Amino acid sequence: MMGSIGEYHTHHPRSRIKDDGQHRGSITTIIRDGRSVEVDPHHIIIEDPDGSCTLILDNMTGADSGQYMCFACSPAGTASTLGKILVQVPPRFINKMRNVYFVEGEDAQFSCAIEGAPYPQVRWYRDGHLLPDSSKHQMFVEQRSGTLVLVVKNATKEDTGHYECEMVNRLGSARSGAELNVQTAAMMAQERRGDQTITIEAIINPICFMRG
């Protein structure tokens, strides 16, 4: 069965998992992270006359990482075994950083979503200088969702500048940057006008006239 696979690391676009066919005449199901793997152009399942079953993963991405189970059922009984695949990919930004405007004295926050395996080392910079994790600059990482957050506490004009997030693993690196600026009175007035417009539209839109 598939137990000989163990933990499998790959960065190749195609990979194959094979059942050795010890249970001939069996019905074989392949499951990834609790869900059945459906046959499609990306997931190719080949059942050979000798009873072996092969799953081919074509054009692999990080989403193919997970725990795979091969489950076989035949008149002689059932059997299952596990294997784990970790697809190694260079770091990339799924959602890049955006410019942030703040009111003096309030916290400012940059966020972005990333992927990469092995999970990349993350560094934050301001105007080209490395930022340490401190009470002023707080850095948060949520590996499961791939979310990175940088919080600038009690932001002032001295904190304005160009901020960058850099990610590095053994397969490559990636950078994303954005500006931190003070929110001006004109921008605040524009926001208030926008809120008023939305409120007016919300009142007007439901109104309709009927003619007899």
C-alpha positions as YAML, in Angstrom:
chain: A
units: angstrom
residues:
- id: 1
  name: MET
  ca: [0.00, 0.00, 0.00]
- id: 2
  name: MET
  ca: [0.96, 3.66, 0.17]
- id: 3
  name: GLY
  ca: [2.61, 3.57, 3.59]
- id: 4
  name: SER
  ca: [6.07, 3.45, 2.06]
- id: 5
  name: ILE
  ca: [5.61, 7.06, 0.92]
- id: 6
  name: GLY
  ca: [5.85, 8.60, 4.38]
- id: 7
  name: GLU
  ca: [6.44, 12.33, 4.17]
- id: 8
  name: TYR
  ca: [7.15, 13.48, 0.64]
- id: 9
  name: HIS
  ca: [8.62, 16.88, -0.21]
- id: 10
  name: THR
  ca: [8.57, 18.09, -3.81]
- id: 11
  name: HIS
  ca: [8.83, 21.24, -5.87]
- id: 12
  name: HIS
  ca: [8.23, 19.47, -9.19]
- id: 13
  name: PRO
  ca: [5.05, 20.29, -11.15]
- id: 14
  name: ARG
  ca: [4.01, 16.60, -11.31]
- id: 15
  name: SER
  ca: [4.06, 13.94, -8.62]
- id: 16
  name: ARG
  ca: [2.71, 10.42, -8.34]
- id: 17
  name: ILE
  ca: [1.47, 8.31, -5.44]
- id: 18
  name: LYS
  ca: [1.16, 4.56, -5.95]
- id: 19
  name: ASP
  ca: [-0.66, 1.75, -4.15]
- id: 20
  name: ASP
  ca: [1.30, -1.52, -4.50]
- id: 21
  name: GLY
  ca: [-1.81, -3.58, -5.35]
- id: 22
  name: GLN
  ca: [-1.76, -6.09, -2.48]
- id: 23
  name: HIS
  ca: [-5.58, -6.09, -2.40]
- id: 24
  name: ARG
  ca: [-6.51, -7.20, -5.91]
- id: 25
  name: GLY
  ca: [-10.11, -6.73, -6.99]
- id: 26
  name: SER
  ca: [-10.54, -3.98, -4.44]
- id: 27
  name: ILE
  ca: [-12.26, -0.61, -4.73]
- id: 28
  name: THR
  ca: [-9.72, 2.10, -3.97]
- id: 29
  name: THR
  ca: [-10.49, 5.60, -2.70]
- id: 30
  name: ILE
  ca: [-7.91, 8.33, -2.22]
- id: 31
  name: ILE
  ca: [-8.63, 11.00, 0.36]
- id: 32
  name: ARG
  ca: [-6.78, 14.25, 1.07]
- id: 33
  name: ASP
  ca: [-7.29, 15.99, 4.42]
- id: 34
  name: GLY
  ca: [-10.61, 14.22, 4.93]
- id: 35
  name: ARG
  ca: [-12.04, 14.83, 1.45]
- id: 36
  name: SER
  ca: [-12.24, 12.41, -1.44]
- id: 37
  name: VAL
  ca: [-9.94, 13.20, -4.36]
- id: 38
  name: GLU
  ca: [-12.04, 13.57, -7.52]
- id: 39
  name: VAL
  ca: [-10.67, 12.68, -10.95]
- id: 40
  name: ASP
  ca: [-10.02, 15.75, -13.11]
- id: 41
  name: PRO
  ca: [-7.20, 17.06, -15.34]
- id: 42
  name: HIS
  ca: [-5.25, 17.97, -12.19]
- id: 43
  name: HIS
  ca: [-5.87, 14.67, -10.33]
- id: 44
  name: ILE
  ca: [-5.33, 11.59, -12.49]
- id: 45
  name: ILE
  ca: [-6.08, 8.16, -10.99]
- id: 46
  name: ILE
  ca: [-4.85, 5.08, -12.88]
- id: 47
  name: GLU
  ca: [-5.92, 1.56, -11.87]
- id: 48
  name: ASP
  ca: [-3.69, -1.14, -13.39]
- id: 49
  name: PRO
  ca: [-4.68, -4.79, -14.14]
- id: 50
  name: ASP
  ca: [-2.30, -6.01, -11.40]
- id: 51
  name: GLY
  ca: [-4.49, -4.27, -8.82]
- id: 52
  name: SER
  ca: [-2.23, -1.29, -8.21]
- id: 53
  name: CYS
  ca: [-3.62, 2.24, -8.15]
- id: 54
  name: THR
  ca: [-1.69, 5.40, -8.98]
- id: 55
  name: LEU
  ca: [-2.62, 9.01, -8.25]
- id: 56
  name: ILE
  ca: [-0.84, 11.54, -10.47]
- id: 57
  name: LEU
  ca: [-0.89, 15.19, -9.41]
- id: 58
  name: ASP
  ca: [-0.28, 17.36, -12.45]
- id: 59
  name: ASN
  ca: [0.83, 21.01, -12.26]
- id: 60
  name: MET
  ca: [1.15, 20.91, -8.50]
- id: 61
  name: THR
  ca: [0.69, 23.99, -6.33]
- id: 62
  name: GLY
  ca: [0.92, 24.69, -2.63]
- id: 63
  name: ALA
  ca: [-2.77, 23.80, -2.32]
- id: 64
  name: ASP
  ca: [-1.86, 20.15, -3.01]
- id: 65
  name: SER
  ca: [0.05, 19.88, 0.26]
- id: 66
  name: GLY
  ca: [-1.66, 17.71, 2.84]
- id: 67
  name: GLN
  ca: [-2.17, 14.24, 4.23]
- id: 68
  name: TYR
  ca: [-3.30, 11.63, 1.71]
- id: 69
  name: MET
  ca: [-4.97, 8.36, 2.61]
- id: 70
  name: CYS
  ca: [-5.39, 5.40, 0.30]
- id: 71
  name: PHE
  ca: [-8.39, 3.25, 1.33]
- id: 72
  name: ALA
  ca: [-8.97, -0.15, -0.30]
- id: 73
  name: CYS
  ca: [-12.06, -2.32, 0.15]
- id: 74
  name: SER
  ca: [-12.49, -5.87, -1.20]
- id: 75
  name: PRO
  ca: [-14.31, -9.11, -0.25]
- id: 76
  name: ALA
  ca: [-11.20, -10.04, 1.74]
- id: 77
  name: GLY
  ca: [-11.50, -6.94, 3.93]
- id: 78
  name: THR
  ca: [-10.36, -3.35, 4.08]
- id: 79
  name: ALA
  ca: [-7.02, -1.59, 4.45]
- id: 80
  name: SER
  ca: [-5.79, 1.96, 4.55]
- id: 81
  name: THR
  ca: [-2.52, 3.79, 4.85]
- id: 82
  name: LEU
  ca: [-1.32, 7.39, 5.01]
- id: 83
  name: GLY
  ca: [1.21, 9.56, 3.24]
- id: 84
  name: LYS
  ca: [1.98, 13.28, 3.51]
- id: 85
  name: ILE
  ca: [2.95, 15.63, 0.70]
- id: 86
  name: LEU
  ca: [4.51, 19.04, 1.24]
- id: 87
  name: VAL
  ca: [4.76, 20.98, -2.01]
- id: 88
  name: GLN
  ca: [7.70, 23.36, -1.80]
- id: 89
  name: VAL
  ca: [7.02, 26.72, -3.44]
- id: 90
  name: PRO
  ca: [8.87, 30.03, -3.43]
- id: 91
  name: PRO
  ca: [7.26, 32.81, -1.40]
- id: 92
  name: ARG
  ca: [4.69, 35.04, -3.09]
- id: 93
  name: PHE
  ca: [2.12, 37.64, -2.09]
- id: 94
  name: ILE
  ca: [-1.50, 36.64, -2.53]
- id: 95
  name: ASN
  ca: [-2.62, 40.11, -1.37]
- id: 96
  name: LYS
  ca: [0.03, 42.82, -1.46]
- id: 97
  name: MET
  ca: [0.47, 45.71, 0.96]
- id: 98
  name: ARG
  ca: [-1.58, 48.89, 0.41]
- id: 99
  name: ASN
  ca: [-0.94, 52.50, 1.35]
- id: 100
  name: VAL
  ca: [-2.13, 53.39, 4.84]
- id: 101
  name: TYR
  ca: [-3.31, 56.78, 6.13]
- id: 102
  name: PHE
  ca: [-3.53, 57.42, 9.86]
- id: 103
  name: VAL
  ca: [-4.69, 59.99, 12.38]
- id: 104
  name: GLU
  ca: [-1.87, 61.09, 14.68]
- id: 105
  name: GLY
  ca: [-1.85, 59.24, 17.96]
- id: 106
  name: GLU
  ca: [-3.76, 56.24, 16.63]
- id: 107
  name: ASP
  ca: [-2.32, 52.87, 15.59]
- id: 108
  name: ALA
  ca: [-1.56, 52.24, 11.91]
- id: 109
  name: GLN
  ca: [-1.64, 48.77, 10.43]
- id: 110
  name: PHE
  ca: [-0.24, 47.11, 7.31]
- id: 111
  name: SER
  ca: [-1.44, 43.64, 6.35]
- id: 112
  name: CYS
  ca: [-0.88, 41.19, 3.50]
- id: 113
  name: ALA
  ca: [-1.51, 37.55, 2.65]
- id: 114
  name: ILE
  ca: [1.29, 35.24, 1.56]
- id: 115
  name: GLU
  ca: [2.18, 31.66, 0.72]
- id: 116
  name: GLY
  ca: [5.44, 29.76, 0.64]
- id: 117
  name: ALA
  ca: [6.82, 26.38, 1.67]
- id: 118
  name: PRO
  ca: [8.97, 25.97, 3.60]
- id: 119
  name: TYR
  ca: [7.33, 28.86, 5.44]
- id: 120
  name: PRO
  ca: [9.43, 31.92, 4.64]
- id: 121
  name: GLN
  ca: [11.39, 34.08, 7.02]
- id: 122
  name: VAL
  ca: [9.70, 37.49, 7.21]
- id: 123
  name: ARG
  ca: [11.36, 40.88, 7.69]
- id: 124
  name: TRP
  ca: [9.85, 44.37, 7.78]
- id: 125
  name: TYR
  ca: [11.66, 47.54, 6.64]
- id: 126
  name: ARG
  ca: [11.04, 51.28, 6.82]
- id: 127
  name: ASP
  ca: [12.85, 53.42, 4.25]
- id: 128
  name: GLY
  ca: [15.31, 50.56, 3.71]
- id: 129
  name: HIS
  ca: [16.11, 50.03, 7.40]
- id: 130
  name: LEU
  ca: [15.26, 46.77, 9.16]
- id: 131
  name: LEU
  ca: [12.55, 47.14, 11.81]
- id: 132
  name: PRO
  ca: [12.94, 45.20, 15.05]
- id: 133
  name: ASP
  ca: [9.92, 43.67, 16.75]
- id: 134
  name: SER
  ca: [9.31, 46.12, 19.59]
- id: 135
  name: SER
  ca: [6.60, 47.93, 21.54]
- id: 136
  name: LYS
  ca: [6.56, 50.52, 18.71]
- id: 137
  name: HIS
  ca: [6.50, 48.07, 15.80]
- id: 138
  name: GLN
  ca: [4.53, 44.91, 16.53]
- id: 139
  name: MET
  ca: [4.66, 42.04, 14.01]
- id: 140
  name: PHE
  ca: [2.14, 39.21, 13.81]
- id: 141
  name: VAL
  ca: [2.14, 36.02, 11.73]
- id: 142
  name: GLU
  ca: [-0.78, 33.63, 11.22]
- id: 143
  name: GLN
  ca: [0.75, 30.70, 9.34]
- id: 144
  name: ARG
  ca: [-2.51, 28.82, 8.77]
- id: 145
  name: SER
  ca: [-4.12, 31.69, 6.84]
- id: 146
  name: GLY
  ca: [-0.85, 33.18, 5.57]
- id: 147
  name: THR
  ca: [-1.68, 36.59, 7.07]
- id: 148
  name: LEU
  ca: [1.10, 39.01, 8.05]
- id: 149
  name: VAL
  ca: [0.42, 42.17, 10.07]
- id: 150
  name: LEU
  ca: [2.64, 45.09, 11.06]
- id: 151
  name: VAL
  ca: [1.20, 47.49, 13.64]
- id: 152
  name: VAL
  ca: [2.78, 50.92, 14.18]
- id: 153
  name: LYS
  ca: [1.68, 51.95, 17.66]
- id: 154
  name: ASN
  ca: [0.62, 55.55, 18.36]
- id: 155
  name: ALA
  ca: [1.70, 56.66, 14.89]
- id: 156
  name: THR
  ca: [3.07, 60.19, 14.40]
- id: 157
  name: LYS
  ca: [4.55, 62.17, 11.50]
- id: 158
  name: GLU
  ca: [7.96, 60.72, 12.37]
- id: 159
  name: ASP
  ca: [6.64, 57.26, 11.44]
- id: 160
  name: THR
  ca: [5.69, 58.19, 7.86]
- id: 161
  name: GLY
  ca: [7.68, 56.62, 5.05]
- id: 162
  name: HIS
  ca: [7.96, 53.61, 2.76]
- id: 163
  name: TYR
  ca: [7.39, 50.26, 4.47]
- id: 164
  name: GLU
  ca: [8.34, 46.94, 2.93]
- id: 165
  name: CYS
  ca: [7.73, 43.30, 3.74]
- id: 166
  name: GLU
  ca: [10.39, 40.84, 2.60]
- id: 167
  name: MET
  ca: [10.00, 37.05, 2.54]
- id: 168
  name: VAL
  ca: [12.77, 34.52, 1.98]
- id: 169
  name: ASN
  ca: [12.95, 30.74, 1.82]
- id: 170
  name: ARG
  ca: [15.42, 28.43, 0.10]
- id: 171
  name: LEU
  ca: [13.46, 28.57, -3.16]
- id: 172
  name: GLY
  ca: [13.37, 32.33, -3.55]
- id: 173
  name: SER
  ca: [12.27, 35.68, -2.16]
- id: 174
  name: ALA
  ca: [9.57, 38.32, -2.64]
- id: 175
  name: ARG
  ca: [8.96, 41.93, -1.57]
- id: 176
  name: SER
  ca: [5.95, 44.20, -1.31]
- id: 177
  name: GLY
  ca: [5.89, 47.83, -0.21]
- id: 178
  name: ALA
  ca: [3.49, 50.67, 0.58]
- id: 179
  name: GLU
  ca: [3.45, 54.18, 2.02]
- id: 180
  name: LEU
  ca: [2.42, 55.32, 5.50]
- id: 181
  name: ASN
  ca: [1.07, 58.87, 5.47]
- id: 182
  name: VAL
  ca: [-0.83, 61.20, 7.79]
- id: 183
  name: GLN
  ca: [-4.52, 61.55, 7.00]
- id: 184
  name: THR
  ca: [-5.13, 65.19, 6.12]
- id: 185
  name: ALA
  ca: [-8.15, 67.27, 7.06]
- id: 186
  name: ALA
  ca: [-9.20, 67.34, 3.40]
- id: 187
  name: MET
  ca: [-9.15, 63.53, 3.25]
- id: 188
  name: MET
  ca: [-11.22, 63.29, 6.44]
- id: 189
  name: ALA
  ca: [-13.76, 65.76, 5.01]
- id: 190
  name: GLN
  ca: [-13.96, 63.72, 1.80]
- id: 191
  name: GLU
  ca: [-14.62, 60.56, 3.82]
- id: 192
  name: ARG
  ca: [-17.42, 62.29, 5.69]
- id: 193
  name: ARG
  ca: [-18.98, 63.45, 2.40]
- id: 194
  name: GLY
  ca: [-18.76, 59.87, 1.12]
- id: 195
  name: ASP
  ca: [-20.54, 58.58, 4.22]
- id: 196
  name: GLN
  ca: [-23.30, 61.15, 3.74]
- id: 197
  name: THR
  ca: [-23.74, 60.17, 0.09]
- id: 198
  name: ILE
  ca: [-24.10, 56.50, 1.04]
- id: 199
  name: THR
  ca: [-26.69, 57.40, 3.68]
- id: 200
  name: ILE
  ca: [-28.74, 59.50, 1.25]
- id: 201
  name: GLU
  ca: [-28.65, 56.74, -1.39]
- id: 202
  name: ALA
  ca: [-29.77, 54.21, 1.18]
- id: 203
  name: ILE
  ca: [-32.83, 56.38, 1.87]
- id: 204
  name: ILE
  ca: [-33.66, 57.18, -1.74]
- id: 205
  name: ASN
  ca: [-33.14, 53.77, -3.38]
- id: 206
  name: PRO
  ca: [-36.14, 51.98, -1.81]
- id: 207
  name: ILE
  ca: [-38.58, 54.72, -2.95]
- id: 208
  name: CYS
  ca: [-40.61, 54.00, -6.10]
- id: 209
  name: PHE
  ca: [-43.68, 55.56, -7.69]
- id: 210
  name: MET
  ca: [-46.64, 53.74, -9.18]
- id: 211
  name: ARG
  ca: [-49.13, 55.15, -11.56]
- id: 212
  name: GLY
  ca: [-52.65, 53.86, -11.74]
...
